[in-house]
Amino acid sequence: MNPIMNKKHFLSVLLVPSCILMIPAAAMLLKAEGWAWTAADFVVMWVLIASAVAAYKFVASKAPNRAYRWAAGVAAVTGLVLLWMNGAVGLIGSENNPANLMYVGVLAIGLTGAAIARLRPLGMARALFVTAVAQFLVPVIALIVWQPDFSPGVVQVFALNFGFVLMFAGSALLFRHAGTKSGGAGMPMPV
């Protein structure tokens, strides 16, 4: 049986998003300021979190070692948090700022790189390094091309963005470590 299809994996894909979304649900019940989610917000976030969990489970099922699983986890969480923050409040100005759409391109670069690498560790390392560079370039391009609203400030936007760069680069380093531990890029991944 395919590891991604067993009951344990399927249950985690269903339950992890539900558990995480109890946090905003509780905040809404307690009438915390800034927590006015609609049913659609919960559905969209459930789908995003479930997709990240499913992607992690799929990629980790191919893992030749622990470093590979950690790398996959860091990449999945970073992508999820990037989407969540960007959709909720935006990283550059507000969530309606068109410059924030470039972050979708960052994730597309990472996913395309993973597909080209066919999930091999050293190929995944290259894909995540390219993703980190793309992440770094987003506010640079936005500042040069659009000069958009950079609230809460240019330094803060670059600092927040650099946090994501470090996470993607950290994932890349873990994938590279996994590749050197498992014999390199030419090693076929277990299916």
N, C-alpha and C positions, 0 to 999 in steps of 0.2 A: 504494500500500500504506500502511496506517495505520502511523505511525511507532512506535507502541507494540508492534506485532506483528513488526517486522523482527528478524532473527537477532541483531544486535548488542545490541538492547535486551533480548531474551529471554535471551541469554547472561548479561548483567549481572545480571538478576533472579535467575538461577540461581547464578552464581558469587560475587557480592558477599557474600551471607549465608554461603556455605560458607567463604570466606576469613576473614571476621570470626570465625566460630565456631571457627577453628583456634586462636584465642587461649585460650578456656577449655579446649579439648581438650588443648592443650600444657600448660596449668596442671595439668590433671588427671593427665596422664602424668608430670609432674614432682612430683606429689603435693603441690602448693602448698596451704597451709591455706585453707579456705573454698571450695574448688572441688570439690564433690562433686555434679556434675550427673548426672541420669539421662538415659536416651535420650529420655524425654518432654520434659525441659528443652531438649534440643538441637532437637527437632522444633518445639516452641512458639516458641523463639527464631528458628529458621530461617524459620518462617512469618511472624513479626513483621517481621524484617529484610527478607525478600523482599517483603512487603506495602508497607513503607516505600519500598523501591527502586522497585517498580512504580508506586506513587503518584507518586513524584518524576518518574519517566520519563513518565508520562501527563501530569502538570501541566506539566512543562518542555517537552513537545512542543507545548504551546499558547503557549509563551512568545513575546511580541513583542520581547523584548530580554533582555540579560544580567541586569539587576536583577531581572527576574521569575524567571529560573532560580535566582538566588541566594536569593531570597525563598522559593521552593518548597523548595529544599534545606535552608535553615535550619528551616523549618516541619516538614519530614519528619524531620530528625534530632532536633529537639526533641521531637516526639511520640514517636519511637522510644525515645529515652533516658528520657523520662518513664515510658513503659510498662515499660521494662526495669528501671529502678531501683525503681519502685513494686512491680513483681511480685517482684523479687528480695529486697529488704530493707524496702520501704515507705518513704515519705517522712515520714509521721507515725507515730511508734512503729514497730511491726513490720509486716511485710507482711500480717498477719492483722487489723490494726486496720481496722474498718469505715469510718473516716473516709477511708481511702485510696481507697475506691470513688468518691469525688467526683471524683478525677482522670480517671476514665473519662468522666464527664460533661463535663469540660473538653475532652477530645478530641472528644466528640460535638458539642459546641457549634462547635468549629472545622470539623469535617466538614460539619455542617449549614449553617454560614455559607458554606463554599466551594460547596456545591451551590446555595444560594440566589443566590450571586454569579455562578454559572455560569462560574467561574474568571476573571472579568474583574478586572483589576488593582486598581482602586479598591474594588470589592466585596470582593476578597480582603483588602485592607488593613483594611477595616472588620471583617471576620470575624476576622482575627488580633488586632485590638485588643480585640474582645469576648472572644476566647479568653484574652488576657493578663489582662483584668480578672477573668474566671472563675478563672483560675489563682491570682491574688492573693487571691481571696475564700475559697478552699478552707481554708487553715489558720485564717483568721479565723472562719469558720463552725464549724469543728471545735472551736476553742477556746471559742466562745460556747455552742454547742449541746451537745456531748458532753464537753468537757473531757477528751479522751482522753490516753493516754500520749504525751507529746511528746518521747520520747527521740530524739536525744541532748540535747534541750533546746529550749525555745521559741524562743530567739534563733537557734539553728542551723537549726531547721525553717523559720522565716521567711526566713532568709538563703538556704537552698537553694531554697526555693520562689521567692524573688525572682529567682534566676538563671534559672529557667524563664520567669518573667514577662518578664524582659529579652530572652530569646531570641524569645518570641512577639511582643513589641513590636518587636524589631529586624526580624523577618520582615515585620510589618505596615508598617513604614517603608520597607522595600525594595519591597514591593508598591505602596505609594503612589508611590514614586519611579518605578517601572515604569509606573504608570498615567499620571503626568504626562508622562513621556517619550513614551508611545505615543499620547497624545491623549485620555486620560480614560476614564471608566467606560462611556461609551456606545459605545466602539469595539468592534466585534465581534471576538472572538478567532478566529485562523485555525484551521481544522479539518484 
